Amino acid sequence: MPPARCPLGGHHQAILDSGGLIVRGSVVLPGLPSTDILLALGAAVALGGAYLVVVPLALYWWMNRRWMVMGRLERTGIYGLVFLFFPGLILFSPFLNLRLAGQGKA
């Protein structure tokens, strides 16, 4: 049986072999997404996780640790980061308590 025509265009060398498409030695299985799509999805999940989880938690930790000793420039920078990462901070705000500790028992 002669090789089938490549669905990707005439410039690729491809043959159909038992239901899979072989293009230059790599197999693209029918029904599964390509590696490019998986890499793009993985990058989007990693960036979204950093934007919504990692950086906001780091900001909360930094603000809780340094709130009373921050200088003017540090506080301005933190406020800028709060503005930039506001969606992630909103996600964690119901679960975190940043109230300052009192001076003792009343």
Beta strands, then each sheet from edge to edge (+ up, - down):
strand 1: 14-17
strand 2: 20-23
strand 3: 26-28
sheet 1: 1+ 2- 3+
end
